[in-house]
Amino acid sequence: MAKHGGFSGGMPGNMNNLMKQAQRMQRQMEENQKEMETKEFTASSGGGAVEVTVTGKKEVVKVKLSEEVVDPEDIEMLEDLVVAAMNEALRQAEEANSEVMNKMAGGLGLGGGFPF
């Protein structure tokens, strides 16, 4: 006699497919994260007088200063330019990371919201 209603061992087809898709998405996210960590983002301030490079891991790897911006009488201006360049480079890294995450979320079919 056949059983009705209930599962006969194992996951139903849809659940199995969802699990596979989730595992695939996790692998893609890990690959994207590793790729982001190797990217570098450079920003400048003061018309290029200060240049800062950060990685996708948000680590500063380079600061370049033009000679004309190094004025012992105006250290505050140099500090402000370094901060501005660093913040812009970090913003670029964050924006690139958000784009990657949005593409991943689009792959989940979440679109613009939930239907409830």
DOZA-332674 format. One line per field, with one value per atom (N, C-alpha, C): x, y, z; atom name. Coordinates in steps of 0.05 Angstrom, whole numbers. Last residue first. Layout:
<recs>
c1	X;... .
c2	Y;... .
c3	Z;... .
at	CA;... .
</recs>
This chain:
<recs>
c1	98;79;79;137;108;89;195;181;151;236;223;209;258;256;242;292;282;281;306;292;282;333;306;291;385;366;337;411;411;392;410;393;390;449;421;402;494;488;459;490;488;482;497;472;468;551;530;502;576;579;556;562;553;555;588;558;548;641;631;601;642;647;637;632;613;617;678;652;631;717;718;691;700;701;701;707;680;679;762;746;718;775;784;768;752;742;750;782;753;742;833;828;798;825;833;827;812;794;800;859;834;814;896;900;873;875;876;880;881;854;854;937;921;893;949;958;942;926;916;924;956;927;917;1007;1003;974;1033;1004;1000;1087;1070;1041;1109;1110;1093;1078;1085;1085;1071;1084;1095;1054;1033;1045;1098;1086;1065;1108;1126;1113;1052;1068;1085;1048;1046;1063;1014;1033;1027;1006;1000;1022;982;999;988;947;972;992;899;914;941;846;872;887;799;799;824;800;799;799;810;782;778;859;851;821;876;867;860;917;908;900;916;915;905;949;937;939;951;952;937;948;971;974;903;923;948;872;881;903;861;879;889;863;851;871;847;864;849;846;833;852;842;859;842;838;822;839;848;858;842;831;829;839;832;856;855;781;804;830;749;748;772;762;769;769;740;769;778;686;700;730;676;674;689;682;700;700;640;667;687;597;602;630;600;604;610;589;615;621;536;557;585;511;512;534;516;529;532;484;513;528;435;446;476;427;429;442;423;444;449;376;401;425;339;344;371;339;348;355;317;343;355;266;284;313;245;249;268;246;261;266;251;236;252;303;289;273;295;309;292;236;265;277;183;194;225;140;164;174;70;94;117;18;25;49;12;3;10;42;39;29;11;27;21;17;0;18 .
c2	807;805;830;799;802;799;839;814;819;873;869;843;877;901;897;817;841;865;767;783;809;728;734;751;718;704;709;752;724;708;798;797;768;787;787;786;794;768;766;847;828;800;868;872;853;853;841;845;886;856;843;936;928;897;936;937;928;938;915;913;988;965;939;1019;1020;995;1009;1001;1000;1032;1003;993;1085;1071;1040;1097;1098;1083;1093;1074;1073;1138;1111;1090;1179;1174;1146;1175;1170;1165;1188;1162;1156;1242;1221;1193;1265;1267;1245;1255;1244;1244;1285;1256;1243;1337;1325;1295;1344;1344;1331;1343;1323;1321;1389;1363;1341;1428;1425;1397;1422;1416;1412;1441;1412;1405;1491;1484;1454;1496;1517;1511;1456;1454;1475;1430;1456;1454;1393;1389;1416;1403;1402;1398;1400;1426;1426;1346;1362;1389;1302;1320;1338;1237;1265;1281;1177;1192;1222;1117;1145;1160;1051;1071;1099;1018;1006;1026;1010;1030;1017;964;969;990;942;968;972;901;893;918;924;917;907;974;949;945;1041;1022;996;1097;1072;1053;1167;1145;1120;1228;1204;1181;1297;1274;1251;1329;1333;1310;1328;1307;1310;1369;1370;1350;1352;1375;1376;1280;1305;1327;1215;1237;1261;1143;1169;1191;1077;1100;1125;1010;1034;1058;943;967;991;874;899;922;831;836;862;830;835;841;816;843;850;761;779;808;743;740;759;755;767;766;721;749;764;671;678;708;675;672;679;678;700;699;628;652;676;595;593;618;611;615;614;595;623;629;540;553;583;532;525;539;549;563;557;509;537;554;464;466;495;478;474;476;480;504;501;426;446;472;403;395;416;426;432;425;403;432;440;346;358;388;331;334;349;292;318;317;228;248;273;190;191;212;205;178;180;249;245;217;262;256;250;232;255;248;162;188;209;102;122;148;44;68;88;-23;0;25 .
c3	17;39;55;-24;-31;-7;-13;-9;-14;-62;-36;-35;-111;-96;-69;-119;-133;-114;-105;-85;-96;-133;-142;-121;-124;-107;-115;-156;-164;-147;-126;-150;-160;-90;-81;-104;-123;-111;-102;-135;-157;-146;-84;-97;-120;-75;-58;-71;-113;-114;-99;-94;-121;-123;-44;-45;-72;-61;-46;-47;-85;-101;-88;-39;-61;-79;-9;2;-21;-42;-35;-26;-41;-66;-61;13;2;-25;16;31;20;-15;-23;-9;17;-11;-21;64;65;37;44;56;56;28;8;19;78;55;35;107;116;93;77;80;88;84;57;58;139;127;99;143;157;145;113;104;117;147;119;108;194;194;166;182;185;183;163;160;160;168;180;179;138;167;182;85;95;126;34;60;69;-16;4;32;-50;-45;-23;-55;-39;-31;-48;-64;-46;-22;-17;-36;-16;-32;-28;15;18;3;14;3;8;40;30;19;88;74;66;81;93;76;63;76;93;30;59;76;-17;-12;16;2;-10;-5;-17;2;-13;-26;-38;-15;-35;-16;-31;-45;-58;-38;-50;-32;-45;-94;-77;-57;-126;-131;-113;-106;-134;-140;-54;-58;-87;-61;-52;-57;-88;-83;-73;-85;-86;-79;-105;-101;-104;-87;-94;-86;-107;-95;-105;-94;-109;-93;-60;-76;-92;-38;-20;-36;-81;-70;-53;-84;-106;-96;-36;-41;-63;-47;-25;-28;-90;-94;-72;-64;-86;-91;-27;-18;-39;-63;-44;-34;-88;-104;-86;-44;-57;-74;-34;-14;-26;-81;-75;-54;-75;-98;-92;-30;-29;-51;-51;-28;-26;-90;-98;-75;-57;-77;-85;-29;-15;-34;-72;-56;-41;-87;-106;-91;-41;-49;-68;-42;-20;-27;-90;-87;-65;-78;-99;-96;-7;-32;-52;22;19;-7;56;39;37;62;65;46;39;41;41;72;56;60;64;80;61;33;50;67;33;23;43;12;32;19;-16;-19;3;0;0;0 .
at	N;CA;C;N;CA;C;N;CA;C;N;CA;C;N;CA;C;N;CA;C;N;CA;C;N;CA;C;N;CA;C;N;CA;C;N;CA;C;N;CA;C;N;CA;C;N;CA;C;N;CA;C;N;CA;C;N;CA;C;N;CA;C;N;CA;C;N;CA;C;N;CA;C;N;CA;C;N;CA;C;N;CA;C;N;CA;C;N;CA;C;N;CA;C;N;CA;C;N;CA;C;N;CA;C;N;CA;C;N;CA;C;N;CA;C;N;CA;C;N;CA;C;N;CA;C;N;CA;C;N;CA;C;N;CA;C;N;CA;C;N;CA;C;N;CA;C;N;CA;C;N;CA;C;N;CA;C;N;CA;C;N;CA;C;N;CA;C;N;CA;C;N;CA;C;N;CA;C;N;CA;C;N;CA;C;N;CA;C;N;CA;C;N;CA;C;N;CA;C;N;CA;C;N;CA;C;N;CA;C;N;CA;C;N;CA;C;N;CA;C;N;CA;C;N;CA;C;N;CA;C;N;CA;C;N;CA;C;N;CA;C;N;CA;C;N;CA;C;N;CA;C;N;CA;C;N;CA;C;N;CA;C;N;CA;C;N;CA;C;N;CA;C;N;CA;C;N;CA;C;N;CA;C;N;CA;C;N;CA;C;N;CA;C;N;CA;C;N;CA;C;N;CA;C;N;CA;C;N;CA;C;N;CA;C;N;CA;C;N;CA;C;N;CA;C;N;CA;C;N;CA;C;N;CA;C;N;CA;C;N;CA;C;N;CA;C;N;CA;C;N;CA;C;N;CA;C;N;CA;C;N;CA;C;N;CA;C;N;CA;C;N;CA;C;N;CA;C;N;CA;C;N;CA;C;N;CA;C;N;CA;C;N;CA;C;N;CA;C;N;CA;C;N;CA;C .
</recs>
